[in-house]
Amino acid sequence: MENKPQAFAVWVTGIPASGKSTIVKLLSAMLADRGVDTAVLESDVLRAIFTPHPRYDKEERSVFYRQLAYVGTLLTKHGVPVIFDATANLRKYRDDARRQIPRFLEVYVECPLQVCMSRDPKGIYREGREGRIQLVPGLQDIYEPPSNPDVHVHGDSDAPDIAAQQILSKLIERWFIEA
């Protein structure tokens, strides 16, 4: 039986439109260039599968993030490195995943709300201001930033490729991947 490499997980968090997905795409490509094939667990894609009619309330979010952490845990136990691309507005969601996955990095993409609102690629801030969405993290709902992230980048001023490189450097520093 082939010995699988010990996998890791990277959770990239920040409020909507902070730059998470752009950084995740670049990080995934950088890892692929090094021969590390990752599974990207993107919350919008998986939410449509796990909760086809999401309410985004506390109960539904709690169930969704437990499911997301479980999938990530399962993949890492089978040697598949994982990148979570998910807001996970409460710290406990990310902390739960950290407890389940021994080799874990939390990346905080900090970005001012006004910058995120000006980007608004999915229109969620506009819908939040119009009252069509009630629980946008950072706008009407709480977003708890990590208290001690492994990597802290600024979505408004750090170039996405530099941010992805910072994460890659931390993966090397922690011996999650080879230099």
N, CA and C of each residue as an Amber inpcrd file, in Angstrom:
protein
   537
   0.8400000  -1.1780000   0.0000000   0.0000000   0.0000000   0.0000000
   0.8850000   1.2420000   0.0000000   0.5400000   2.1990000  -0.8380000
   1.3050000   3.4290000  -0.9780000   1.1450000   4.2890000   0.2800000
   2.2320000   4.8800000   0.7220000   2.1970000   5.7470000   1.8880000
   1.7920000   7.1520000   1.4480000   0.6460000   7.6400000   1.9000000
   0.1630000   8.9610000   1.5090000   0.8980000  10.0390000   2.3050000
   1.2110000  11.1690000   1.6430000   1.8430000  12.2600000   2.3830000
   0.8530000  12.8360000   3.3960000   1.3920000  13.3690000   4.4780000
   0.5210000  13.9770000   5.4730000  -0.0060000  15.2890000   4.9000000
  -1.3110000  15.3930000   4.7990000  -1.9330000  16.5530000   4.1710000
  -2.1080000  17.6880000   5.1780000  -2.4970000  18.8250000   4.6640000
  -2.7060000  20.0250000   5.4670000  -3.9680000  20.7210000   4.9770000
  -4.4030000  21.7070000   5.7540000  -5.5200000  22.5490000   5.3510000
  -5.1510000  24.0030000   5.5730000  -5.6220000  24.8420000   4.6680000
  -5.4810000  26.2870000   4.7730000  -6.8860000  26.8550000   4.7120000
  -7.2830000  27.6040000   5.7520000  -8.6020000  28.2460000   5.7320000
  -8.3800000  29.7270000   5.4840000  -8.8660000  30.2040000   4.3470000
  -8.7530000  31.6130000   3.9830000 -10.0820000  32.2700000   4.3220000
 -10.0530000  33.1900000   5.2870000 -11.2590000  33.8400000   5.7820000
 -11.1510000  35.3510000   5.6490000 -12.2850000  35.9900000   5.6320000
 -12.4040000  37.4460000   5.5330000 -13.8320000  37.7360000   5.1220000
 -14.2380000  38.9760000   5.2290000 -15.6200000  39.2950000   4.8530000
 -15.7930000  39.1490000   3.3360000 -17.0270000  39.0440000   2.8730000
 -17.2570000  38.8990000   1.4370000 -16.5870000  40.0300000   0.6340000
 -16.0070000  39.6540000  -0.4870000 -15.3400000  40.5560000  -1.4390000
 -14.0160000  41.1130000  -0.9140000 -13.4340000  40.4570000   0.0900000
 -12.1510000  40.9090000   0.6350000 -10.9700000  40.4840000  -0.2350000
 -11.1840000  39.5190000  -1.1190000 -10.1130000  39.0340000  -1.9910000
  -9.7510000  37.5810000  -1.7660000 -10.5420000  36.8800000  -0.9540000
 -10.2470000  35.4730000  -0.6260000 -10.1170000  34.6120000  -1.8680000
 -11.1080000  34.6280000  -2.7220000 -11.1350000  33.7180000  -3.8780000
  -9.9680000  33.9640000  -4.8300000  -9.6120000  35.2100000  -5.0320000
  -8.4720000  35.5280000  -5.9060000  -7.1890000  34.9530000  -5.3260000
  -6.9980000  35.1360000  -4.0260000  -5.8010000  34.6110000  -3.3640000
  -5.7950000  33.0850000  -3.4100000  -6.9480000  32.4670000  -3.1690000
  -7.0390000  30.9970000  -3.1940000  -6.6800000  30.4560000  -4.5710000
  -7.1820000  31.0790000  -5.6250000  -6.8640000  30.6150000  -6.9850000
  -5.3580000  30.6870000  -7.2460000  -4.7430000  31.7730000  -6.8320000
  -3.2960000  31.9240000  -7.0330000  -2.5110000  30.9300000  -6.1870000
  -2.9160000  30.7590000  -4.9380000  -2.2430000  29.7910000  -4.0650000
  -2.3650000  28.3810000  -4.6250000  -3.5430000  28.0190000  -5.0670000
  -3.7630000  26.6890000  -5.6330000  -2.8580000  26.4600000  -6.8480000
  -2.7330000  27.4790000  -7.6990000  -1.8640000  27.3760000  -8.8800000
  -0.3950000  27.2650000  -8.4720000   0.0120000  28.0430000  -7.4640000
   1.4100000  27.9640000  -6.9910000   1.7140000  26.5760000  -6.4300000
   0.7760000  26.0200000  -5.6900000   0.9720000  24.6760000  -5.1460000
   1.0000000  23.6370000  -6.2670000   0.1250000  23.7910000  -7.2510000
   0.1030000  22.8630000  -8.3850000   1.4420000  22.8910000  -9.1210000
   2.0310000  24.0800000  -9.2670000   3.3420000  24.2060000  -9.9120000
   4.4200000  23.4420000  -9.1530000   4.2090000  23.2080000  -7.8560000
   5.1560000  22.4610000  -7.0250000   4.7650000  20.9850000  -6.9220000
   3.7230000  20.5870000  -7.6740000   3.2840000  19.2010000  -7.6540000
   2.3390000  18.8640000  -6.5120000   1.7910000  19.8870000  -5.8540000
   0.8530000  19.6740000  -4.7510000  -0.5550000  19.9390000  -5.2740000
  -1.3080000  18.8690000  -5.4300000  -2.6780000  18.9680000  -5.9420000
  -3.6220000  19.1570000  -4.7560000  -4.2990000  20.2920000  -4.7070000
  -5.1700000  20.6040000  -3.5810000  -6.6390000  20.5090000  -3.9780000
  -7.4700000  20.2570000  -2.9760000  -8.9260000  20.3540000  -3.1450000
  -9.3310000  21.6980000  -2.5810000  -9.9290000  22.5320000  -3.4180000
 -10.4280000  23.8240000  -2.9610000 -11.8890000  23.6440000  -2.5790000
 -12.1830000  23.9220000  -1.3170000 -13.5560000  23.8220000  -0.8100000
 -14.1150000  25.2420000  -0.7570000 -14.8320000  25.5940000  -1.8070000
 -15.3620000  26.9440000  -1.9640000 -16.7790000  26.9730000  -1.4200000
 -17.0180000  27.8370000  -0.4570000 -18.2880000  27.8060000   0.2700000
 -19.5010000  28.0280000  -0.6160000 -19.4330000  28.9420000  -1.5750000
 -20.6090000  29.1810000  -2.4250000 -20.9930000  27.9380000  -3.2200000
 -20.0060000  27.2220000  -3.7160000 -20.2710000  26.0120000  -4.4980000
 -20.8530000  24.9190000  -3.5980000 -20.2120000  24.6840000  -2.4540000
 -20.6610000  23.6020000  -1.5780000 -21.9720000  23.9330000  -0.8640000
 -22.2110000  25.2020000  -0.5850000 -23.4800000  25.5770000   0.0470000
 -24.6570000  25.2130000  -0.8590000 -24.4770000  25.3920000  -2.1570000
 -25.5510000  25.0470000  -3.1050000 -25.8490000  23.5440000  -3.0810000
 -24.8580000  22.7350000  -2.7160000 -25.0480000  21.2870000  -2.6400000
 -25.5780000  20.8840000  -1.2690000 -24.9450000  21.3940000  -0.2110000
 -25.3150000  21.0000000   1.1530000 -26.6330000  21.6180000   1.6020000
 -26.8620000  22.8680000   1.2500000 -28.0770000  23.5810000   1.6630000
 -28.6310000  24.3320000   0.4540000 -29.3710000  23.6350000  -0.4140000
 -29.8260000  24.2550000  -1.6550000 -30.7070000  25.4960000  -1.4550000
 -31.3250000  25.6320000  -0.2840000 -32.1480000  26.8090000   0.0130000
 -31.6530000  27.4370000   1.3150000 -30.4360000  28.0090000   1.2820000
 -29.8360000  28.5070000   2.5180000 -30.5990000  29.7060000   3.0910000
 -30.6130000  29.7670000   4.4120000 -31.2250000  30.8890000   5.1210000
 -30.1560000  31.8410000   5.6340000 -28.9320000  31.3550000   5.7540000
 -27.7950000  32.1110000   6.2710000 -27.9980000  32.5460000   7.7180000
 -28.9010000  31.8960000   8.4220000 -29.0610000  32.2010000   9.8390000
 -28.0390000  31.4130000  10.6420000 -28.0040000  31.6610000  11.9490000
 -26.9870000  31.0470000  12.7930000 -27.0620000  29.5150000  12.7470000
 -28.2540000  28.9600000  12.7960000 -28.4220000  27.5060000  12.7950000
 -27.9460000  26.8880000  11.4790000 -28.3670000  27.4640000  10.3730000
 -27.9720000  26.9260000   9.0640000 -26.4710000  27.0670000   8.8530000
 -25.8970000  28.2060000   9.2510000 -24.4530000  28.3940000   9.1030000
 -23.6890000  27.3830000   9.9500000 -24.1730000  27.1380000  11.1530000
 -23.5090000  26.1790000  12.0350000 -23.4780000  24.7910000  11.4010000
 -24.6020000  24.3670000  10.8530000 -24.6770000  23.0600000  10.1830000
 -23.7510000  23.0480000   8.9640000 -23.8060000  24.0920000   8.1570000
 -22.9920000  24.1390000   6.9420000 -21.4990000  24.0740000   7.2610000
 -21.0350000  24.8740000   8.2260000 -19.6040000  24.8900000   8.5140000
 -19.1380000  23.6020000   9.1860000 -20.0100000  22.9240000   9.9170000
 -19.6580000  21.5840000  10.4320000 -19.4600000  20.6190000   9.2680000
 -20.3590000  20.6850000   8.2810000 -20.2310000  19.8240000   7.1040000
 -18.9510000  20.1420000   6.3350000 -18.6740000  21.4170000   6.1680000
 -17.4850000  21.8330000   5.4300000 -16.2140000  21.3500000   6.1360000
 -16.1570000  21.5280000   7.4510000 -14.9880000  21.0710000   8.2230000
 -14.8580000  19.5560000   8.1430000 -15.9760000  18.8480000   8.1590000
 -15.9350000  17.3870000   8.0680000 -15.3360000  16.9480000   6.7300000
 -15.7810000  17.5580000   5.6520000 -15.2500000  17.2010000   4.3270000
 -13.7480000  17.4800000   4.2760000 -13.3370000  18.6360000   4.7870000
 -11.9100000  18.9630000   4.8110000 -11.1100000  17.9910000   5.6490000
 -11.6540000  17.6140000   6.8000000 -10.9900000  16.6440000   7.6720000
 -10.8480000  15.3020000   6.9700000 -11.9110000  14.8560000   6.3510000
 -11.9050000  13.5750000   5.6350000 -10.8610000  13.5780000   4.5160000
 -10.8370000  14.6580000   3.7450000  -9.8710000  14.7340000   2.6510000
  -8.4330000  14.7180000   3.1790000  -8.1550000  15.5070000   4.2110000
  -6.7830000  15.5440000   4.7140000  -6.3690000  14.2010000   5.2990000
  -7.3030000  13.4980000   5.9330000  -6.9750000  12.1720000   6.4710000
  -6.6170000  11.1850000   5.3590000  -7.0800000  11.4630000   4.1500000
  -6.7780000  10.6040000   3.0090000  -5.6750000  11.1870000   2.1280000
  -4.9070000  12.1250000   2.6900000  -3.7320000  12.6330000   1.9950000
  -3.9800000  13.7460000   1.0000000  -5.1780000  14.3370000   1.0100000
  -5.4930000  15.4030000   0.0590000  -5.4000000  16.7560000   0.7680000
  -4.4680000  17.6120000   0.3590000  -4.4000000  18.9490000   0.9380000
  -5.6550000  19.7520000   0.5590000  -6.1050000  20.5810000   1.4900000
  -7.3540000  21.3090000   1.3180000  -7.1270000  22.8040000   1.5000000
  -7.7970000  23.5860000   0.6660000  -7.8700000  25.0300000   0.8680000
  -9.3500000  25.3760000   1.0160000  -9.7060000  25.9120000   2.1720000
 -11.0710000  26.3930000   2.4030000 -11.1430000  27.8410000   1.9350000
 -12.0680000  28.1230000   1.0490000 -12.3440000  29.4820000   0.5910000
 -13.7230000  29.8230000   1.1450000 -13.7470000  30.3010000   2.4000000
 -15.0280000  30.4700000   3.0840000 -14.9400000  31.5400000   4.1570000
 -15.9170000  32.4260000   4.1860000 -15.9660000  33.4970000   5.1770000
 -15.9470000  32.9420000   6.5910000 -16.8060000  31.9770000   6.8890000
 -16.9230000  31.4100000   8.2400000 -16.9240000  32.5460000   9.2590000
 -18.0200000  33.2750000   9.3210000 -18.0780000  34.5330000  10.0580000
 -17.8130000  34.4180000  11.5580000 -18.0240000  33.2330000  12.1370000
 -17.7260000  33.0640000  13.5560000 -16.4190000  32.3060000  13.7300000
 -15.6100000  32.7720000  14.6520000 -14.3070000  32.1720000  14.9310000
 -14.4340000  30.6850000  15.2540000 -15.5080000  30.3010000  15.9460000
 -15.6570000  28.9050000  16.3670000 -15.7330000  27.9550000  15.1660000
 -16.2600000  28.3850000  14.0410000 -16.3170000  27.5170000  12.8600000
 -14.9090000  27.1280000  12.4260000 -14.0320000  28.1120000  12.3660000
 -12.6500000  27.8610000  11.9440000 -11.8690000  27.1240000  13.0240000
 -12.1330000  27.4670000  14.2860000 -11.4670000  26.7770000  15.3990000
 -11.8390000  25.3000000  15.4380000 -13.0850000  24.9820000  15.1300000
 -13.5160000  23.5780000  15.0840000 -12.7230000  22.8110000  14.0300000
 -12.5400000  23.4160000  12.8690000 -11.7520000  22.7640000  11.8160000
 -10.3000000  22.5950000  12.2670000  -9.7610000  23.6080000  12.9130000
  -8.3670000  23.5380000  13.3980000  -8.1970000  22.3790000  14.3800000
  -9.1750000  22.1550000  15.2420000  -9.0940000  21.0560000  16.2070000
  -9.1160000  19.6880000  15.5070000  -9.7900000  19.6010000  14.3820000
  -9.9240000  18.3280000  13.6720000  -8.7730000  18.0400000  12.7160000
  -8.0830000  19.0870000  12.2630000  -7.0380000  18.9400000  11.2480000
  -5.7110000  19.3940000  11.8610000  -4.8060000  18.4430000  12.1390000
  -3.5650000  18.7930000  12.8490000  -2.6810000  19.8020000  12.1130000
  -2.5760000  19.6750000  10.8100000  -1.7190000  20.5700000  10.0230000
  -2.6210000  21.6090000   9.3710000  -2.7890000  22.7370000  10.0460000
  -3.8190000  23.7190000   9.7020000  -3.2410000  25.1230000   9.7570000
  -3.5440000  25.9120000   8.7350000  -3.1990000  27.3290000   8.7190000
  -4.4760000  28.1340000   8.5780000  -4.5710000  29.2110000   9.3370000
  -5.6870000  30.1400000   9.1820000  -5.1250000  31.4290000   8.6030000
  -5.7300000  31.8650000   7.5090000  -5.2880000  33.0710000   6.8130000
  -6.4110000  34.1010000   6.8950000  -6.0860000  35.2660000   7.3990000
  -7.0650000  36.3450000   7.5050000  -6.8050000  37.3630000   6.4130000
  -7.7910000  37.5460000   5.5450000  -7.7270000  38.5690000   4.5120000
  -8.5340000  39.7580000   5.0400000  -7.8160000  40.7000000   5.6090000
  -8.4650000  41.8880000   6.1760000  -8.6770000  42.9060000   5.0690000
  -9.8650000  43.4610000   5.0380000 -10.1710000  44.4620000   4.0240000
 -11.2910000  45.3480000   4.5760000 -11.1670000  46.6650000   4.4640000
 -12.2120000  47.5420000   4.9790000 -13.5660000  47.2740000   4.2970000
 -14.6150000  47.3840000   5.0930000 -15.9680000  47.1410000   4.5830000
 -16.2720000  48.0110000   3.3710000 -15.8670000  49.2600000   3.4060000
 -16.1710000  50.1640000   2.2820000 -15.5180000  49.6780000   0.9860000
 -14.3120000  49.1300000   1.0700000 -13.6360000  48.5970000  -0.1180000
 -14.4020000  47.3800000  -0.6300000 -14.7710000  46.4870000   0.2840000
 -15.5220000  45.2930000  -0.1150000 -16.8600000  45.6700000  -0.7390000
 -17.5190000  46.6580000  -0.1530000 -18.8090000  47.1000000  -0.6890000
 -18.6430000  47.7050000  -2.0830000 -17.5280000  48.3760000  -2.3300000
 -17.3100000  48.9660000  -3.6580000 -17.0010000  47.8900000  -4.6950000
 -16.4160000  46.7740000  -4.2570000 -16.1230000  45.6640000  -5.1770000
 -17.4060000  44.9020000  -5.4750000 -18.0150000  44.3470000  -4.4580000
 -19.3090000  43.6540000  -4.4640000 -19.6000000  42.8590000  -5.7480000
 -18.7170000  41.8920000  -6.1210000 -18.9060000  41.1850000  -7.3930000
 -20.1860000  40.3530000  -7.4690000 -20.7060000  39.9260000  -6.3330000
 -21.9250000  39.1040000  -6.3380000 -23.1630000  39.9110000  -5.9870000
 -22.9960000  41.1850000  -5.6910000 -24.1350000  42.0470000  -5.3760000
 -24.7290000  41.8380000  -3.9920000 -23.9960000  41.1420000  -3.1040000
 -24.6040000  40.8570000  -1.8000000 -24.6770000  42.0830000  -0.8970000
 -23.7230000  42.9870000  -0.9970000 -23.8050000  44.1970000  -0.1740000
 -24.9530000  45.0850000  -0.6510000 -25.1220000  45.1850000  -1.9590000
 -26.2340000  45.9660000  -2.5020000 -27.5520000  45.3810000  -2.0150000
 -27.6650000  44.0510000  -2.1110000 -28.8950000  43.3970000  -1.6510000
 -29.0650000  43.5460000  -0.1460000 -27.9780000  43.5570000   0.5940000
 -28.0430000  43.7740000   2.0330000 -28.5250000  45.1710000   2.3710000
 -28.0000000  46.1690000   1.6700000 -28.4380000  47.5570000   1.9020000
 -29.8970000  47.7450000   1.5130000 -30.3330000  47.0080000   0.4920000
 -31.7290000  47.1090000   0.0400000 -32.6830000  46.2830000   0.9000000
 -32.1290000  45.4860000   1.8220000 -32.9760000  44.6850000   2.6990000
 -33.3990000  43.3450000   2.1220000 -32.8840000  42.9860000   0.9540000
 -33.2420000  41.6890000   0.3550000 -32.4320000  40.5590000   0.9690000
 -31.2660000  40.8730000   1.5300000 -30.4650000  39.9220000   2.2900000
 -30.3210000  40.5300000   3.6790000 -30.5380000  39.7010000   4.6980000
 -30.5660000  40.2150000   6.0720000 -29.2960000  39.9800000   6.8720000
 -28.4590000  39.0390000   6.4720000 -27.3560000  38.6190000   7.3410000
 -26.0060000  38.5920000   6.6250000 -25.6130000  39.6920000   6.0220000
 -24.3140000  39.7690000   5.3540000 -23.2380000  39.9950000   6.4170000
 -22.2540000  39.0530000   6.5290000 -21.1900000  39.2370000   7.5160000
 -20.4210000  40.5370000   7.2810000 -20.2460000  41.2940000   8.3500000
 -19.5430000  42.5630000   8.2610000 -20.4720000  43.7290000   8.0120000
 -21.6880000  43.4540000   7.5400000 -22.6640000  44.5130000   7.2720000
 -23.7670000  44.4620000   8.3320000 -24.6410000  43.4410000   8.2640000
 -25.6960000  43.3050000   9.2800000 -25.4050000  42.1860000  10.2660000
 -24.5020000  41.3010000   9.9380000 -24.1880000  40.1790000  10.8160000
 -22.7310000  40.3020000  11.2680000 -22.4400000  39.6790000  12.3680000
 -21.1000000  39.7360000  12.9510000 -20.0930000  38.9820000  12.0720000
 -18.8840000  39.5040000  12.0240000 -17.7450000  38.7640000  11.4850000
 -16.6630000  38.8440000  12.5490000 -16.2420000  37.6910000  13.0340000
 -15.1890000  37.6300000  14.0450000 -13.8640000  37.2980000  13.3570000
 -12.9730000  38.2790000  13.2640000 -11.6790000  37.9770000  12.6490000
 -10.8950000  37.0170000  13.5300000  -9.9550000  36.2920000  12.9610000
  -9.1210000  35.4040000  13.7710000  -8.3930000  36.2040000  14.8500000
  -8.2800000  35.6200000  16.0370000  -7.5680000  36.3120000  17.1040000
  -6.0550000  36.2080000  16.9090000  -5.6070000  35.1490000  16.2460000
  -4.1730000  34.9690000  16.0250000  -3.9600000  34.1930000  14.7160000
  -4.2080000  34.8450000  13.5770000  -4.0720000  34.1100000  12.3060000
  -2.6220000  33.7200000  12.0450000  -2.4560000  32.6370000  11.3230000
  -1.1150000  32.1900000  10.9340000  -0.5210000  33.1110000   9.8760000
  -1.3850000  33.6500000   9.0300000  -0.9750000  34.6130000   8.0050000
  -2.0490000  35.7060000   7.9820000  -1.6210000  36.9540000   7.9420000
  -2.5250000  38.1040000   7.9240000  -2.1610000  38.9450000   6.7100000
  -3.0940000  39.0550000   5.7740000  -2.8580000  39.8620000   4.5780000
  -3.9370000  40.9370000   4.4920000  -3.6710000  41.9420000   3.6810000
  -4.5970000  43.0580000   3.5240000  -5.1480000  43.0470000   2.0950000
  -6.4360000  42.7510000   1.9980000  -7.0740000  42.6210000   0.6960000
  -7.1840000  43.9170000  -0.0730000  -6.9900000  45.0480000   0.6040000
  -7.0760000  46.3360000  -0.0770000  -5.7220000  46.8550000  -0.5410000
  -4.6250000  46.3380000   0.0480000  -3.3160000  46.8990000  -0.3100000
  -2.2710000  45.8620000  -0.7160000  -2.4160000  44.6280000  -0.2940000
  -1.4500000  43.5940000  -0.6850000  -1.8410000  43.0170000  -2.0390000
  -0.8950000  42.9340000  -2.9430000  -1.1690000  42.3070000  -4.2340000
  -1.5320000  40.8420000  -3.9850000  -2.5620000  40.3300000  -4.6550000
  -2.9900000  38.9440000  -4.4160000  -1.8790000  37.9120000  -4.5830000
  -0.9910000  38.1070000  -5.5710000   0.0880000  37.1340000  -5.7580000
   1.0950000  37.1910000  -4.6090000   1.3120000  38.3650000  -4.0470000
   2.2050000  38.4920000  -2.8890000   1.5510000  37.8360000  -1.6720000
   0.2500000  38.0260000  -1.5170000  -0.4760000  37.3860000  -0.4100000
  -0.3950000  35.8660000  -0.5300000  -0.6040000  35.3490000  -1.7380000
  -0.5180000  33.8950000  -1.9520000   0.8940000  33.4010000  -1.6510000
   1.8860000  34.1880000  -2.0300000   3.2830000  33.8170000  -1.7470000
   3.5600000  33.7890000  -0.2470000   2.9570000  34.6990000   0.5050000
   3.1230000  34.7100000   1.9620000   2.5780000  33.4080000   2.5630000
   1.4410000  32.9650000   2.0440000   0.8440000  31.7110000   2.5350000
   1.7490000  30.5400000   2.1780000   2.2250000  30.5230000   0.9550000
   3.1360000  29.4710000   0.5100000   4.3870000  29.4420000   1.4010000
   4.9220000  30.5970000   1.7020000   6.1020000  30.6700000   2.5770000
   5.8080000  30.1060000   3.9580000   4.6160000  30.3720000   4.4760000
   4.2490000  29.8430000   5.7940000   4.0930000  28.3260000   5.7340000
   3.5620000  27.7980000   4.6300000   3.4530000  26.3430000   4.4680000
   4.8340000  25.6940000   4.4810000   5.8000000  26.3440000   3.8500000
   7.1750000  25.8430000   3.8360000   7.7860000  25.9600000   5.2310000
   7.6080000  27.1090000   5.8680000   8.1560000  27.3360000   7.2140000
   7.6510000  26.2920000   8.2090000   6.3820000  25.9130000   8.0780000
   5.7980000  24.9290000   8.9990000   6.0760000  23.4860000   8.5590000
   6.8020000  23.3100000   7.4880000   7.1490000  21.9950000   6.9430000
   5.9100000  21.2590000   6.4260000   4.8830000  21.9860000   6.0210000
   3.6920000  21.3410000   5.4300000   3.9840000  20.9590000   3.9740000
   4.8850000  21.7090000   3.3320000   5.3670000  21.3620000   1.9900000
   6.8720000  21.5620000   1.9840000   7.5250000  20.9610000   0.9900000
   8.9760000  21.0860000   0.8690000   9.3480000  22.4300000   0.2580000
  10.5150000  22.9080000   0.6590000  11.0250000  24.1880000   0.1390000
  11.3870000  24.0540000  -1.3350000
